[in-house]
Amino acid sequence: MKAPFYPADILIPRTDLEKWSVIACDQYTSDMSYWKDVEEIVGGAPSTLKITLPEIYLEDENVDHRIEKINNTMKEYIDDNIFTEYKNTYIYVERTLRSDAVRRGIIGAVDLEEYDFSPDSTSLIRATEKTVTERIPPRVKIRQNALLELPHIMILFDDPGNIVFSSLEKMKSSMKKVYDFKLMKNSGYISGWQVGDAAKEYIDKGFEELLAHTVDRAGSKAPILFAVGDGNHSLATAKTCWENIKRSLSEEERKTHPARFALAEVVNIHDSSLDFEPVHRVVFGTDTELFREELLRYFGDGIKEDICDIDEFNDFVTVSEDKNHVYELCFEEAKLPIACVQEFIDYYLKNVDTSAKIDYIHGDGVAIDLGRKAGNIAILMPSISKSDLFDMVMTAGVLPRKTFSMGEADDKRFYVEAKKIK
């Protein structure tokens, strides 16, 4: 059985890559100063900043003008021939994080026919967290007229024996280095190599072997080969656009149409650089005593509350201006604490305090500092074990949105490569 991951015709610009490469559009969504800094760094140079839409601008009044400008700039870059095209290839990537850990990945194309983001998906490529369908139409608006795609998608595979990467590093000397540069704003370093024919064959065989192991391990369950770690809404947008496009294509045309295949980086979930960190919740502008009272009422006999240090944390903690409360969920239903908490928060915002707002926060310290401010309450969540992720998704389906984060914001994927989708 062939794994749904293929070589692609990958575009890399012949420009200043430090100015070209910017962080994923879904980072720093509340920090305008970050994006203003990026604009100053980029200046008039060609950059992925000019052909992507940072989500901080997604609800601006002039967003339609921004999208039109993005599409025009893509055409301008293609017409100006700024790209070198590496045909039918993979790019082997080593990303040095700020911690000096090195994350290894492979850039290639996943087959969108094998991806389904629905909660009850049984496809080989699946979302790990709930897809918020309301977030897809604005992204479709960006992609539907775009000539290029640029991936910030990171897809995980479960390879405890390191079948796929075990020899790639040794084969680097036979590969052509296609980029090697420092990422802006102290975000580390990145290097990429064009994979030669021998290494390409090795990758393909490695994923075929991994797929066979996955099918065997799944037994009566539907096997999952690839789990989307970052960028699921971007991949869901690509899938939605492909479903729209393929209606007008013949069966033969569907097999090779460029929009059927989405560029992504695949990473072994067991890579030592990957840290799964919790994503905390902060509710802003609410009565914190009311929040706690409603929390206890909502769960009834299924919850225990105590006042103690955050370090003594059980299922989750709330932090407000005056005190910390530690909670333990004690009902028998087998459910992740984060799923229960998210269900309560959704209920509270819809039915109790409709003027309150929520944000999803990375980092304990940031969440605690926000929770200490009057009118705010932070809900600190536990982390999940990355070694359990595939079994959890295969058994229970997609996890609640914002269940985990793969590292800090600056460790997220930066845009480098592109692929034509028209």
N, C-alpha and C positions, 0 to 999 in steps of 0.2 A: 504494500500500500504506500502511495506517495504522500509525503507530508505536504500540507498546503503552504509551503514557503519556498520562494523561487528567486533565482537571480533576476536582476532588473537592469534597465538602461538608466544609469544613475548620473545625474548632473552635479558637477562641482565647479564653482566659479573660479575664474582666474583673476581674483581681486584680493584686496586686503581682507583676509579671513577673520581677523580679530574684530573688524567692523561689520563684516557680513553676518557673523554668527551671533544670534541673540537668544535669550532664554525662551522657553515655552510660553505661549500666549496666556496660559491659565495660571501664571504665577504673578505675585505682587499685584493682585487684583484690587487692593485697597491702598496701594502705595504709589501715588502719582509721581513722587520725587524719584523713585527708581526709574520710571520710564522717561522722565525728563533728562535724567543723567544719561540714559542710553541714547536718546536723541542727540545730546551734545557730543557723545563719543562718536556716533556714526557720522554726523554732519552731512555732507553731500555725497558720501561714498555709497556705492551699491550695498544694500543690506537686506537681510530677511525682515528687518523691522518694517521695511516699506512694502513687503509683499505678504505680510501676515497682519492679523488684527488683534493686538493685545486686548484681553477681555475687559480691562479697565475702561475701554472706549466703547464697549458693546452697546450701551444704552444711550450714547450721545445723540444729540439731535442730528448731527451731520454724518451719522454712521453710513448712510447710503452713499454719500460722496466719498467717504473713506474706502468703501468696498470697490467703487468704480475706479478709484485711483490705484488700488491694489492690483486690479485686473489689468489696467493700462500699463502699470510698471512691470508686471510680469512679461507682457508683450514686448515692452521696450528692452528688457534684459535679454530676451530671446533674440530679438532683431539685432541687438548690438553684439551678439555672439560672445557673451561674457563667460559662457559655460564650456567646460570640457565634458564630453559625454563618454562614460565608461560603459560599454555595451555588455549586456548579458553577464552581469557580475554581481558579486557580493562585496561589501566593504567591511573589513575586520576593524573594529574600533577599540581603542584603549582610552578610557577617560580617567584621568587622574583627578580625584576629588580634592577639596581643600584639606581634608584629613590626611592626604597622601595615599589613601587607598586607591587601588586601580580597579575600575569596573570594565569588564570585557563584554563586547556585544558584536552582533553581526547585523549589518543593514541589508535588507532584502525586501521582497514584496510578498505580502500575505494575500491569499485568495479570498476575496470577500464572499464568495459563494459558500465558504466553509466557516463563516462567522455569523453569529446570531446573538444580539444583545438582549433578547427578551428574557424575562425572569426564569422561564421554564426551558431555556435553551438546552439542547443536547448536541450542539455542534462541536467540532474539534477545536474551534477558536471561540472563547466565551469571555464575556465581561466578568470581572470579579465583584464589582460593586453595582448597585442599582443605577441604571441609566435614567436620568431625568429627561423625559422625552420633550419637555418644553424647551430644553436647551438646544435641541437639534435644528428647528427651522431657521433661527438666525445664522447658524453655521452653514446650513444648506445655501442660504442666500450668498454667502461668501464663496463657496466652492463651486456652485453650479455653472458659473461663467469663467472660472479660473482655468488657466492653461497649465499651471503647475501645482503640485502638492509638495509640501515640505513637512517631514515627519517630526513631531515631538513624541510620537507614540513609542512606548516601551512595553514589549510583550514578554512575558515570563514563560519559561519551560522548566519542567521538573526533572533535573538530570543529576541525581546524587552521585552517580559514578563518573560524572564529567566526560561523558562519551563524546560530545560535540566539540568541546574546547581543548581536550587533553593534548592534542598535537598541533593545534593552530599556532600557538605561540612559538613552537619550534620551527614552524614553516615560514615565519615572518621574513627570514632572510631571502626567501625566494619570491616574496611579494613586492609590489611597487608601492612605496609610500606616496599617498596622494594628498595628504595634509598633515600638518604638525604645527600647532599654534596654541597660544595662551588665550583662554576665554576671558572676556571682559569682566570688570568689576570683581576681580579676585575670586573667580569661580572655578579655578583649576586649569587643567590642560587637557588637550585632546589630540590624538593621533589616529590616522586611518590609513589602511593599506588595501589596495585592490587585490582581491583574492585570485590567485592563478588557477589554472585548470585542475591541477592535482588537488589543491586545497578545496576547490569548489566541489569536486567529486566526493571528497572526504566529508564535507558538510552535509551534502545530500544524503549520503549513506548513513551518517550519524543520526540525522533526523528520522530516516526510515527505521533504523534500529530502535530509536527512542519511541517512535509511534507504535511499533510492535510490542514493546514492553508496556506501554501505556494501555493498549487494548487488553493485554493479558491481565494486568493489574486491576483494571476496571471491573472485570467479571461481568455481572449482569447489568452494571451501570453503564451509562453512555460515557465513553472515554473523553477526556479533555487533554489536548496536547499543548495548546497555547492559552494562557490566561492574561488578559489585558491588565497590566499594572498601572501605567500612566497613559493618559490621552484617550480614554474610552469614548468620550463624547466626540472627539475628532474622528475616531474609527467608525462610530455609529453614523456620523455625518457622511463619511465616504460610502458606507453601506447603503444609506438612504438614497444618495445620489446615484449609485450604481443600479439600485432597483428601479429608479425612474428612467435611467438611460436605457437599460436592457429591454424595456418594453418595445422599443422601436427597432431592435436588432434581430437579425436572423440567428438561428442556433449557431451557425458557423462564425458569425461576427462576434457573438458573445464569448467565444473561447479565447480570443486574443485582444479584446478591446482594452486599452490601457487603464480605463476607469475601473475595471474589474479587480485590479491588483493595487493594493495600498502599501506604500513604502513604510517600513517600521524597523525599529531595532529590537532584536530578540536577545534576551539575557537569561542566563541560568539563575533560577531563584536561589540556588545554593552558592552563588558568587559571594565570597567573603566580604565584599565591599557593600553589599546590600543590607541595609538595616531597615526593618519594618518599625515605624514609629506610629504612635497613636495620633489621631486627629481629634483635638478637643473641640467642644462647643462652647460658645459664649453667647448668652442672650443679653441683648442691650435694651436699656430703657424699660425696665419692668420693676414691679414690686417683688423683691427677692423673698420676703416672707410668704407672699401669696404663691410664688413659684414652688417653694418647699411644701407648703400646705397642700397644694394641688398634686404635687408629686406623691406625697404620702397617701392622699385620698385615691389617686389613680391606681396605685398598686395594692392598696389595702393591706391584707395580711401577708402579701407576698414580698414585703420589703422591710428591712431593719435599718434604723438610722442611729448614728452615734456621732458625738463630737470628739474629734481627736486629731492627731497630727496627720498630715497628708501622706507621710511615709508609711502609715499603717493601713493603707488603701486596700479595699477588697474589690468590689465590682466597679464602683465609680465614686467620685468625690465631687461635691459642689463647693465652690469658693466664692464668698461674697465679701462685702465690705467689713463685716464684723467677725465672721467665724467660718470655719470649715466643717462640713458634714460628710461623713463617710457612710456609704450605703452598701448593703448586701441584699441581693435579690434571692429569695428563698422559696420560690414556687417551683413545682416539679417540671414544668414545661421546659424542654431542652431548647434554649434559645440564647443567642449571644447577648450579653449585657448591653452592648452598643445598639442592638436592634430594639431592645425594650426601651432604652433611653430615647432613641430617635423617634420611636412611635409616640412617646409621651410628649416630647418637645413639639412634634408636628400637631398633636392634639392641643397643646397649650397655646400655641401661636394662632391656631385656627379658631379655638372656642373660648379661650379665657382672656388672653391679652393680645388682641389683634394688632395693636400698635407696636408691640415689641419686635425686635429684629434679631436674626441669628447670623453668626459668622462662624466659619470653621478654621481653627487656629492650630498651627504647627508649633511645637515647642512648649514644654511645661511652664517655663518662666513667663513667656509672653501671655499665655492664657491666665496664669495666676495674677499677673499685674493688671490685666483687663478686668478680671473678676473682682479685684479689690476696689474698683472704682464704684462710686455710688450709683445705684440703679442698674448695675450689671451683675450677672451671676455666671461663673465659669463652671462647666461640667467637664472634669478631667476623666478621660477614658483610658482603660488599660490597652496595652498593645497585644496583637495576636502573634502567634508563632508562624514564621514564614514557612516552616516545614509542614504545617498543617493546611496551608491555603488550598492546595489542589483538592485534597480530600474533602475539605469543607464545601468548596464550590460544587464538586461532583455529587456530594451527598445532599446538601441543603439548598443548593442553588446560589444565586447571586447574593452577596452580602449587602447590608445597608450602605447607602452612599457615604463616602468619607469614613470608611472603616479604618483605613491605614494609609500611611504615606511611606513611600520608598525614599527616605532621607529628607534632608532639609531642602528648602526652595532652590538654593544655588547648586544643588547636586542634580537637579532635574535636567532632562535632555535639552541641549541647545540645538537650534536649527543649523544644519550644515548642508546636507544633501537635498537634492530636488529630483522630481520625476515628472515627465509630461503626462497629463491625464486626458489630453485631447489630441 
